[in-house]
Amino acid sequence: MTNKIILSAKGQIKKQVEAWNSFSRFPLKGELWEERLSLGLADAGHPTDWEPDGNHKPGVDLTIVGQEISFSCKSGKLKNGVLSISSYRTTKQKTLQEKLDYHESKEAKPFSHYAVLVRTADDKKQICLIIEKDYINAKNLSWEMKLSTRVKNKGTPTGWKGSSKSIDMKIQKAMSDQFWYYLDWESLVTSDKATILFTIEK
């Protein structure tokens, strides 16, 4: 169940996203999304520690002052019923087990929620989605190594894939051992771990 403080700010956050859309066609993501979320929360009476210097605690993009509510801000794309989100790079962790341990560590997840601004594949909708961090758990998946099928590199490891009924993940060696999440949309939004704050028709 999403925290009441977060729910109380949904109108103000939506106004901030709409304000961005009114003057820019560039997709709202990264630190620009962090800023809009922070402004919306502040407008609702919940100031955050966000500063426009990129110098925040690793894993946490912003925290509501005086509350145990913090966010990892993400952008994602919804296509064919699957929400895709990019996440951590894990070149420092050498084995799969080390990567999974890191993914679920307090170092990697010192926040309470993901704040995801979702774009639909046709770019006609934006959806603000709040996900409790424990919903995305790499250790709950069944993992296997993926091998290249290209003739030149056939049999060479390209990364790992983890699967469950509602979540798939990939770790891509060619992208600094980056985690990618693929979340079944219907399972996600009908769970008690995620809440759609608002939808904007573009």
KEKE-3310 file (N, C-alpha, C; in steps of 0.2 Angstrom, whole numbers, plus 5000, padded with zeros to 4 digits):
npx = (5004:5003:5011:5002:5007:5014:5003:4995:5002:5000:4992:4999:5012:5008:5004:5017:5023:5015:5018:5031:5029:5022:5031:5042:5047:5055:5058:5054:5065:5078:5088:5080:5067:5068:5069:5056:5048:5052:5049:5035:5032:5036:5027:5016:5018:5028:5044:5059:5076:5082:5094:5100:5113:5117:5123:5119:5116:5122:5111:5100:5089:5081:5075:5061:5060:5062:5055:5054:5054:5059:5066:5071:5072:5065:5064:5053:5048:5033:5027:5018:5012:5023:5034:5048:5064:5079:5093:5105:5123:5135:5149:5159:5156:5159:5155:5139:5132:5137:5133:5119:5118:5123:5113:5102:5106:5108:5116:5114:5100:5095:5084:5066:5056:5053:5051:5043:5042:5032:5032:5021:5023:5018:5020:5009:5004:5008:5013:5013:5021:5022:5032:5035:5051:5054:5047:5054:5064:5079:5084:5073:5071:5074:5089:5100:5114:5117:5122:5131:5124:5129:5139:5152:5155:5150:5144:5150:5149:5136:5129:5117:5101:5086:5071:5054:5036:5031:5041:5055:5073:5088:5105:5117:5132:5138:5134:5141:5138:5125:5109:5093:5076:5061:5045:5029:5015:5001:5002:5010:5002:4991:4995:4999:5009:5012:5007:4997:4999:4995:4989:4993:4986:4993)
npy = (4994:5011:5024:5037:5050:5051:5049:5060:5070:5068:5076:5088:5083:5079:5091:5096:5088:5090:5104:5103:5096:5106:5115:5107:5094:5084:5069:5067:5063:5055:5067:5077:5072:5069:5082:5087:5079:5081:5095:5094:5087:5096:5106:5101:5101:5093:5094:5090:5083:5085:5092:5102:5096:5084:5077:5066:5053:5037:5027:5033:5045:5056:5061:5063:5076:5073:5061:5043:5041:5038:5039:5030:5037:5033:5031:5023:5011:5006:4993:4981:4976:4975:4982:4990:4994:5002:4998:4996:4996:4983:4980:4979:4969:4952:4939:4930:4928:4937:4949:4948:4948:4960:4968:4966:4972:4984:4994:4996:4997:5008:5016:5018:5017:5015:5028:5029:5035:5032:5029:5026:5015:5021:5034:5041:5042:5046:5038:5039:5029:5022:5011:4999:4995:4982:4974:4972:4960:4952:4940:4932:4926:4914:4910:4910:4908:4917:4914:4919:4918:4922:4918:4922:4924:4913:4904:4912:4920:4931:4937:4936:4929:4931:4924:4924:4922:4935:4944:4947:4948:4955:4954:4963:4960:4968:4980:4986:4976:4979:4979:4975:4977:4969:4970:4962:4970:4969:4961:4969:4981:4976:4971:4973:4981:4991:5007:5017:5034:5044:5047:5054:5060:5062)
npz = (5000:4995:5003:5013:5012:5000:4991:4994:4987:4974:4965:4964:4959:4947:4940:4939:4930:4919:4917:4912:4900:4893:4888:4883:4871:4874:4881:4898:4910:4920:4929:4927:4929:4943:4948:4945:4952:4965:4966:4965:4977:4986:4984:4989:5002:5007:5008:5001:5001:4989:4978:4964:4960:4957:4967:4976:4989:4985:4975:4981:4975:4980:4996:5007:5018:5035:5035:5033:5019:5003:4987:4972:4957:4941:4923:4912:4899:4892:4883:4874:4885:4894:4906:4904:4912:4915:4926:4939:4936:4936:4936:4946:4954:4952:4950:4947:4959:4967:4961:4962:4976:4979:4972:4981:4992:5006:5002:4989:4988:4997:4998:4999:4989:4972:4960:4946:4930:4917:4900:4886:4872:4861:4864:4868:4881:4898:4913:4930:4942:4957:4966:4978:4985:4988:4979:4967:4966:4964:4969:4969:4957:4944:4938:4923:4913:4898:4881:4867:4851:4839:4824:4824:4838:4844:4858:4867:4883:4886:4896:4909:4913:4922:4928:4932:4936:4935:4933:4924:4922:4915:4914:4906:4898:4888:4892:4903:4913:4916:4925:4919:4920:4917:4918:4921:4916:4920:4931:4940:4942:4948:4960:4978:4980:4971:4965:4954:4952:4943:4927:4911:4897:4881)
capx = (5000:5007:5011:4997:5010:5015:4996:4993:5005:4999:4990:5005:5017:5005:5005:5024:5025:5011:5021:5036:5026:5020:5037:5047:5045:5060:5055:5055:5068:5084:5088:5074:5061:5070:5067:5049:5045:5054:5045:5028:5031:5037:5021:5011:5020:5033:5050:5064:5083:5085:5098:5102:5120:5119:5128:5115:5118:5121:5105:5094:5089:5078:5071:5056:5063:5058:5051:5057:5052:5065:5065:5075:5068:5067:5059:5052:5044:5028:5026:5015:5011:5029:5037:5056:5067:5086:5095:5112:5129:5138:5155:5163:5154:5162:5151:5132:5130:5139:5128:5112:5119:5123:5106:5097:5109:5106:5120:5111:5093:5094:5077:5059:5051:5054:5046:5044:5038:5032:5030:5019:5027:5016:5021:5003:5003:5013:5010:5017:5020:5026:5033:5039:5057:5054:5043:5059:5069:5083:5085:5067:5071:5078:5094:5104:5119:5116:5127:5130:5122:5132:5144:5159:5156:5145:5146:5153:5144:5134:5126:5113:5094:5082:5064:5048:5030:5029:5047:5061:5078:5094:5112:5120:5139:5140:5132:5144:5134:5119:5103:5087:5070:5055:5039:5023:5011:4995:5004:5012:4998:4986:4998:4998:5016:5012:5001:4997:4997:4991:4990:4992:4985:4997)
capy = (5000:5017:5029:5042:5056:5051:5049:5067:5074:5066:5081:5093:5080:5079:5098:5098:5084:5094:5110:5101:5094:5112:5118:5103:5088:5080:5064:5068:5057:5057:5072:5082:5069:5070:5089:5088:5075:5085:5101:5092:5085:5102:5110:5097:5102:5088:5096:5085:5085:5085:5098:5101:5096:5077:5074:5063:5047:5032:5023:5037:5052:5061:5059:5068:5078:5071:5055:5038:5040:5040:5037:5029:5039:5029:5031:5016:5011:5001:4990:4974:4973:4974:4988:4989:4999:5000:4999:4996:4993:4979:4977:4978:4962:4948:4933:4931:4928:4944:4954:4947:4950:4968:4971:4966:4975:4991:4999:4997:4999:5012:5019:5015:5016:5017:5032:5027:5039:5027:5031:5020:5014:5025:5040:5045:5042:5045:5035:5039:5023:5021:5004:4997:4992:4974:4970:4970:4956:4948:4934:4928:4924:4908:4913:4906:4912:4918:4913:4922:4914:4924:4914:4924:4924:4908:4901:4917:4922:4938:4940:4932:4931:4929:4924:4922:4923:4942:4948:4945:4953:4953:4957:4963:4961:4973:4987:4987:4972:4982:4976:4978:4974:4968:4969:4961:4976:4968:4958:4974:4986:4973:4969:4978:4984:4997:5012:5022:5040:5047:5046:5060:5058:5067)
capz = (5000:4995:5009:5012:5011:4993:4988:4995:4983:4967:4960:4963:4955:4940:4938:4937:4924:4914:4916:4908:4894:4890:4885:4880:4868:4876:4887:4905:4913:4924:4935:4926:4933:4950:4950:4945:4958:4971:4966:4967:4984:4990:4983:4993:5009:5009:5005:5000:5001:4982:4975:4957:4959:4956:4972:4982:4991:4980:4976:4983:4972:4985:5002:5010:5025:5041:5034:5030:5012:4999:4980:4966:4951:4935:4918:4909:4893:4892:4877:4873:4892:4898:4907:4904:4916:4916:4933:4941:4932:4941:4934:4951:4956:4947:4949:4947:4966:4970:4958:4966:4983:4979:4970:4986:4998:5008:4998:4982:4989:5003:4997:5001:4984:4965:4957:4939:4925:4912:4893:4882:4866:4855:4867:4869:4888:4903:4919:4936:4945:4963:4967:4984:4983:4988:4973:4962:4970:4960:4971:4968:4950:4942:4934:4919:4909:4891:4877:4860:4845:4833:4822:4826:4845:4847:4864:4872:4888:4885:4902:4913:4912:4927:4926:4936:4932:4934:4932:4920:4922:4911:4916:4900:4899:4884:4894:4910:4917:4919:4926:4916:4923:4912:4923:4918:4918:4924:4938:4944:4944:4952:4966:4983:4980:4966:4964:4949:4955:4938:4920:4907:4890:4877)
cpx = (5004:5006:5006:5001:5012:5008:4994:4996:5004:4997:4995:5010:5014:5006:5012:5026:5021:5015:5027:5034:5024:5025:5042:5044:5050:5057:5058:5059:5075:5083:5082:5068:5062:5067:5060:5046:5046:5050:5037:5027:5032:5030:5015:5013:5025:5040:5055:5071:5086:5088:5100:5110:5122:5123:5123:5118:5117:5115:5099:5094:5086:5075:5067:5059:5059:5054:5056:5055:5057:5064:5071:5071:5070:5062:5059:5048:5039:5026:5024:5015:5017:5032:5044:5059:5075:5088:5103:5117:5133:5145:5160:5162:5155:5158:5143:5129:5131:5135:5122:5113:5119:5116:5101:5100:5107:5110:5117:5104:5092:5088:5071:5055:5055:5049:5047:5039:5038:5029:5027:5023:5025:5017:5015:5001:5009:5010:5015:5016:5024:5026:5037:5045:5057:5051:5048:5064:5073:5084:5079:5066:5075:5083:5098:5109:5117:5122:5126:5128:5125:5138:5151:5160:5152:5148:5149:5148:5142:5131:5122:5105:5090:5075:5060:5042:5028:5035:5052:5066:5084:5100:5116:5128:5141:5138:5134:5140:5128:5113:5097:5081:5064:5049:5033:5018:5005:4997:5006:5007:4992:4989:4997:5005:5017:5006:5002:4995:4993:4993:4989:4992:4989:4994)
cpy = (5006:5021:5035:5049:5056:5052:5056:5072:5073:5072:5086:5090:5080:5085:5099:5094:5088:5100:5108:5100:5100:5116:5114:5096:5082:5075:5066:5062:5060:5062:5077:5079:5070:5077:5090:5084:5079:5092:5099:5090:5091:5106:5107:5098:5097:5090:5090:5087:5086:5092:5097:5101:5088:5073:5071:5056:5041:5028:5027:5044:5057:5058:5065:5070:5076:5065:5049:5036:5042:5036:5036:5031:5035:5031:5024:5017:5005:4999:4983:4971:4972:4981:4987:4995:4997:5002:4999:4993:4989:4976:4976:4971:4957:4942:4934:4932:4935:4949:4954:4949:4958:4971:4971:4969:4982:4996:5001:4999:5003:5017:5015:5013:5018:5022:5032:5032:5035:5031:5025:5020:5019:5033:5044:5046:5042:5043:5036:5034:5023:5013:5003:4993:4985:4970:4968:4967:4951:4941:4929:4925:4917:4911:4908:4910:4912:4918:4916:4917:4916:4919:4916:4923:4918:4905:4905:4919:4930:4941:4934:4934:4927:4929:4922:4923:4930:4947:4944:4950:4950:4957:4957:4965:4967:4980:4987:4982:4975:4978:4979:4974:4974:4965:4968:4966:4974:4965:4964:4979:4983:4971:4975:4982:4990:5001:5016:5029:5044:5045:5052:5057:5064:5068)
cpz = (5000:5001:5008:5010:5003:4989:4989:4990:4975:4962:4959:4958:4947:4937:4935:4931:4918:4912:4911:4901:4890:4886:4882:4877:4871:4882:4894:4909:4917:4929:4933:4929:4940:4952:4950:4950:4964:4972:4968:4974:4988:4990:4987:5000:5012:5005:5005:5001:4994:4981:4968:4956:4957:4961:4978:4984:4986:4981:4977:4979:4976:4990:5005:5017:5031:5041:5032:5023:5008:4992:4976:4960:4945:4930:4915:4903:4893:4885:4877:4880:4896:4899:4908:4908:4916:4923:4934:4936:4938:4939:4940:4955:4951:4945:4949:4954:4969:4967:4961:4973:4983:4977:4976:4993:5000:5005:4992:4983:4996:5003:4999:4995:4977:4963:4949:4935:4919:4905:4889:4876:4861:4858:4868:4877:4892:4910:4925:4941:4951:4965:4974:4982:4983:4983:4968:4966:4966:4962:4971:4962:4949:4937:4929:4915:4902:4887:4870:4855:4839:4831:4825:4834:4848:4853:4869:4877:4886:4891:4905:4912:4918:4926:4932:4933:4931:4933:4929:4921:4918:4914:4909:4900:4894:4886:4902:4915:4920:4919:4922:4918:4917:4917:4919:4921:4923:4931:4943:4946:4948:4959:4971:4984:4975:4966:4958:4952:4950:4932:4916:4900:4886:4870)
residu = (MET:THR:ASN:LYS:ILE:ILE:LEU:SER:ALA:LYS:GLY:GLN:ILE:LYS:LYS:GLN:VAL:GLU:ALA:TRP:ASN:SER:PHE:SER:ARG:PHE:PRO:LEU:LYS:GLY:GLU:LEU:TRP:GLU:GLU:ARG:LEU:SER:LEU:GLY:LEU:ALA:ASP:ALA:GLY:HIS:PRO:THR:ASP:TRP:GLU:PRO:ASP:GLY:ASN:HIS:LYS:PRO:GLY:VAL:ASP:LEU:THR:ILE:VAL:GLY:GLN:GLU:ILE:SER:PHE:SER:CYS:LYS:SER:GLY:LYS:LEU:LYS:ASN:GLY:VAL:LEU:SER:ILE:SER:SER:TYR:ARG:THR:THR:LYS:GLN:LYS:THR:LEU:GLN:GLU:LYS:LEU:ASP:TYR:HIS:GLU:SER:LYS:GLU:ALA:LYS:PRO:PHE:SER:HIS:TYR:ALA:VAL:LEU:VAL:ARG:THR:ALA:ASP:ASP:LYS:LYS:GLN:ILE:CYS:LEU:ILE:ILE:GLU:LYS:ASP:TYR:ILE:ASN:ALA:LYS:ASN:LEU:SER:TRP:GLU:MET:LYS:LEU:SER:THR:ARG:VAL:LYS:ASN:LYS:GLY:THR:PRO:THR:GLY:TRP:LYS:GLY:SER:SER:LYS:SER:ILE:ASP:MET:LYS:ILE:GLN:LYS:ALA:MET:SER:ASP:GLN:PHE:TRP:TYR:TYR:LEU:ASP:TRP:GLU:SER:LEU:VAL:THR:SER:ASP:LYS:ALA:THR:ILE:LEU:PHE:THR:ILE:GLU:LYS)
# end
